[in-house]
Amino acid sequence: MSRPSTAPHATPVTMPAPGSFALRGDVAHQVTLTVADLREGWEQHRAEVVFDCATAGPQHHTFVGPLLREVMAVAQPGFDPARRKERSRFLVSVSGDDGHHTILSWAEIDADFGNAPVLLATRMDDEDLDTAGTQLVVPSDRCGARYVSAVTGIWIGAHQLPGAPPSEG
């Protein structure tokens, strides 16, 4: 199920309230969303994952939530969707309230490239995350370093090498 280009529950970006996060960067619409918004506005996907945690060993969890790429579409990233090479230059940075952050490439989550089912979890192990905040889930990762708890911000933008001419799509 695709998400429409506008989100009925999205509000203009301000400082995110606890349990919410901001979508910003090279986007047409900067928005703030909550876990409830994610649960109500997008198709929910389930991922049963095992990842190796450096401090606690193997972790087994079940996550439910929408695909990151579908949520990002509401902000309308600043690329022409028809230009594959242009899309492949975009990066996504996800930050959590504990200072942890990670980077993904748009191509990694794009259906025309890596098609990774990266989630913004609304539930973990049958528990709602409304109070704790959404969690970035990268089911294909063997280690949990790119899992970000209590997401506070997601930024998207194009990578441009210094002095390089703009990419042609």
Stockholm file with secondary structure:
# STOCKHOLM 1.0

chainA/1-169         MSRPSTAPHATPVTMPAPGSFALRGDVAHQVTLTVADLREGWEQHRAEVVFDCATAGPQHHTFVGPLLREVMAVAQPGFDPARRKERSRFLVSVSGDDGHHTILSWAEIDADFGNAPVLLATRMDDEDLDTAGTQLVVPSDRCGARYVSAVTGIWIGAHQLPGAPPSEG
#=GR chainA/1-169 SS CCCCSSCTTCEECCSCCTTEEEEEESBSCCEEEEHHHHHHHSCCEEEEEEEEETTTEEEEEEEEECBHHHHHHTTCBSSCTTCHHHHTTEEEEEEETTSCEEEEEHHHHSTTTTCCCCEEESEETTEECTTTCCEEECTTCSBSTTCBSSEEEEEEEECCCTTCCCCCC
#=GC SS_cons         CCCCSSCTTCEECCSCCTTEEEEEESBSCCEEEEHHHHHHHSCCEEEEEEEEETTTEEEEEEEEECBHHHHHHTTCBSSCTTCHHHHTTEEEEEEETTSCEEEEEHHHHSTTTTCCCCEEESEETTEECTTTCCEEECTTCSBSTTCBSSEEEEEEEECCCTTCCCCCC
//
